[in-house]
Amino acid sequence: MKNIYTLSMLLLLLVSCQVKIPKEIIQPDKMETVLYDYHMVQAMGSEITSIPDYQLKLYHSYVFDKHGITKALFDSSMVWYTRHPAYLTQIYADLQEQFDHEVAVLQDEKELTQNVKKNSIDENADTLDMWRGKEVLHLTSSPINNRLFLSFESDSAFIEGDSVALALNTRFFAEKDFNAKMHAAILVTYKDGTMSSVATDINSSGRYALEVNRDYDKVMKKVEGFVYYTDDNESWSSGVVLDGLSLLRIHPAINETEE
């Protein structure tokens, strides 16, 4: 029975390979790019639990608009491909390579997050992650959801020479279409009333870290910061996903304090 089943599947694959792809359905190369975006949106919806169902449907609609297709065309094309598994198998094999690459990138970002804690200083340095907010955030161009504010008061754990670093991953939803960008900054106020800050513009997906340089003669009083998102579009189809957020208070290394 196993041999018969295997032979039947092989014959099915061979037959489907010989079938000419109709012009009225999405062609394989384009179908692959559509499915990539479609599954990325699905994954984003599963990770960000605050996204309501209606908004997820809008994201799907955005994918269709981005590729110049309709939901009906997508559905009918999927029906055809599922009836001709050889083509669909090849499409998903190519997609798997892309997804594997994404996993490798995420792993690199995770390792970078861990390395940021060392922040170019001796392994004797002591770090504390002060971030207590959500692990995943979604910012859009809407005025009610286009920024993230940070504010932390120091305590007895802060000492002279501390530095602070903000690290985050960014995944822009439509950076190329709408000139999307973010502006991130952190500001440190010291107990003597002086201030120090650092800021940067971000316009592509990736891993970023901002560090306020340490001042060995001063103790931090307050750490504030913000991430502000903007683009040329005012609809639901814009946005950026933030994850891997950390706000690190970094003591100077032992050999530095001794100096």
C-alpha positions in Angstrom: 0.0 0.0 0.0 2.9 2.4 0.8 4.4 1.8 -2.6 1.0 2.4 -4.3 0.5 5.6 -2.3 4.1 6.9 -3.1 3.6 6.1 -6.8 0.3 7.9 -6.8 1.8 11.0 -5.3 4.7 11.0 -7.8 2.2 10.6 -10.7 0.2 13.5 -9.2 3.3 15.7 -9.0 4.4 14.8 -12.5 0.9 15.5 -13.9 0.7 18.9 -12.1 4.1 19.9 -13.5 2.9 19.3 -17.0 -0.2 21.5 -16.5 0.2 24.9 -18.0 -0.4 27.7 -15.5 -3.5 29.8 -16.5 -2.9 33.4 -17.3 -5.8 34.5 -15.1 -4.1 33.4 -11.8 -1.1 34.9 -10.0 2.1 33.6 -11.6 4.6 31.6 -9.4 7.2 34.3 -9.0 4.7 36.9 -7.9 2.7 34.4 -5.8 5.9 33.8 -3.8 6.3 37.5 -3.0 2.7 37.8 -2.2 2.7 34.8 0.2 5.9 36.1 1.8 4.2 39.4 2.7 1.0 37.6 3.6 2.6 35.3 6.1 4.7 38.1 7.5 1.5 39.9 8.3 0.0 36.8 9.8 3.1 36.4 12.0 3.0 40.0 13.1 -0.7 39.6 14.1 0.1 36.6 16.2 3.0 38.3 18.0 1.2 41.6 18.7 -1.9 40.5 20.6 -3.2 44.1 20.8 -3.9 44.1 17.0 -7.7 43.6 16.6 -9.1 41.3 14.0 -10.4 44.1 11.8 -7.0 45.8 11.7 -5.4 42.5 10.7 -7.8 42.2 7.8 -6.8 45.7 6.8 -3.2 44.6 6.8 -4.1 41.7 4.5 -5.9 44.2 2.2 -2.7 46.3 2.2 -0.7 43.3 1.0 -3.2 42.8 -1.9 -3.1 46.5 -2.7 0.7 46.5 -2.6 0.9 43.8 -5.2 -2.0 45.1 -7.3 -4.3 42.1 -6.8 -7.7 41.5 -5.2 -8.6 39.1 -2.4 -10.7 37.2 -4.9 -7.7 36.7 -7.3 -5.6 35.6 -4.3 -8.2 33.1 -3.2 -8.8 31.7 -6.6 -5.0 31.4 -7.2 -4.5 29.6 -4.0 -7.3 27.1 -5.0 -5.5 26.4 -8.3 -2.1 26.0 -6.6 -3.5 23.6 -4.0 -4.9 21.5 -6.8 -1.5 21.4 -8.4 0.8 20.7 -5.5 4.1 20.6 -7.4 4.0 24.3 -8.1 2.9 25.1 -4.5 5.6 22.9 -3.1 8.3 24.7 -5.0 6.9 28.1 -4.0 7.0 27.1 -0.3 10.4 25.6 -0.7 11.7 29.0 -1.9 9.7 30.7 0.9 11.3 28.5 3.5 14.8 29.7 2.4 13.6 33.3 3.0 12.1 32.4 6.4 15.2 30.6 7.4 17.2 33.7 6.5 14.9 35.8 8.7 15.4 33.4 11.6 19.2 33.7 11.2 18.8 37.5 11.2 16.7 37.4 14.4 19.3 35.2 16.1 22.0 37.6 15.1 19.9 40.5 16.6 19.4 38.5 19.8 23.2 38.0 20.1 23.7 41.7 19.4 21.2 42.6 22.2 23.3 40.5 24.6 26.5 42.1 23.3 25.1 45.6 23.7 25.1 45.0 27.5 28.9 44.9 27.3 28.8 48.1 25.3 32.5 48.2 24.4 33.5 48.0 28.1 35.2 45.4 30.3 33.3 42.2 31.2 33.5 43.4 34.8 31.0 46.1 34.0 27.6 45.7 35.8 24.4 46.3 33.8 20.7 46.6 34.7 17.9 46.5 32.1 15.4 49.2 33.3 12.9 48.5 30.6 9.6 47.3 32.0 7.3 48.0 29.1 5.8 45.8 26.4 8.1 43.5 24.6 6.5 44.2 21.2 5.1 47.6 20.1 3.5 48.8 16.9 3.7 52.5 16.0 1.8 54.1 13.2 1.5 57.6 11.7 -1.6 58.2 13.7 -1.1 61.1 16.2 -2.5 58.9 19.0 0.0 56.0 18.3 3.1 57.5 16.7 5.4 57.8 19.7 6.9 56.0 22.7 8.0 57.9 25.8 10.6 56.7 28.4 11.1 58.1 31.9 13.1 56.6 34.7 14.1 58.2 38.1 17.5 57.1 39.5 17.9 55.4 42.8 20.7 54.4 45.2 21.9 51.9 42.6 23.2 54.6 40.3 26.8 55.6 40.9 29.3 58.1 39.4 30.3 57.2 35.9 27.1 55.3 34.9 26.2 55.3 31.2 22.8 54.4 29.7 22.0 52.7 26.4 18.7 52.3 24.5 18.5 49.3 22.2 15.7 48.1 19.9 14.8 46.2 16.7 12.8 48.0 14.0 10.7 46.3 11.3 9.1 48.9 9.0 5.9 47.8 7.4 6.1 50.0 4.3 9.3 52.0 4.5 9.9 52.2 0.7 6.4 53.2 -0.2 5.8 56.0 2.3 9.2 57.5 3.2 8.8 56.1 6.7 11.3 57.0 9.4 11.8 57.3 13.1 13.6 59.7 15.4 14.9 58.2 18.7 16.6 60.1 21.5 17.6 59.7 25.2 18.3 62.5 27.6 20.1 62.1 30.9 19.8 64.7 33.7 22.5 64.6 36.4 22.2 65.5 40.0 24.2 68.7 39.5 21.6 69.9 37.0 23.6 69.3 33.8 22.4 67.2 30.9 23.7 64.9 28.2 21.8 63.5 25.3 22.1 61.4 22.1 19.7 61.1 19.1 19.5 59.4 15.8 17.2 59.1 12.7 16.1 55.5 11.7 14.7 54.8 8.3 15.2 51.1 7.7 14.6 47.8 9.5 17.4 46.6 11.7 19.0 46.7 15.1 19.9 50.0 16.7 21.5 51.2 19.9 22.0 54.7 21.4 24.4 55.3 24.3 24.9 58.4 26.3 28.6 58.7 27.0 29.5 58.3 30.7 30.8 61.1 32.9 32.9 59.7 35.6 32.3 62.7 37.9 28.5 62.7 37.8 25.6 60.7 39.0 22.4 60.4 37.0 19.2 61.8 38.4 16.7 61.0 35.6 16.7 59.2 32.2 14.2 60.2 29.6 13.7 59.4 26.0 11.3 58.9 23.1 10.9 57.2 19.8 8.8 59.1 17.2 7.5 57.6 14.0 6.4 59.5 10.9 5.7 58.8 7.2 4.0 60.3 4.1 0.8 58.2 4.6 -2.0 58.8 7.0 -3.8 55.4 6.6 -3.7 52.1 8.5 -1.1 50.7 6.1 1.9 52.5 7.6 3.8 51.6 10.7 6.8 50.0 12.4 7.1 47.1 14.8 9.5 47.6 17.7 10.8 44.6 19.7 13.9 43.7 21.7 13.6 46.9 23.7 16.1 47.4 26.5 17.2 50.5 28.5 20.5 49.6 30.1 22.1 51.3 33.0 25.8 50.4 32.8 28.2 50.8 35.7 31.8 51.6 34.7 34.0 48.5 34.7 36.0 47.8 37.9 39.3 48.7 36.3 37.8 52.0 35.1 36.6 53.1 38.6 40.0 52.2 40.1 41.6 54.5 37.6 
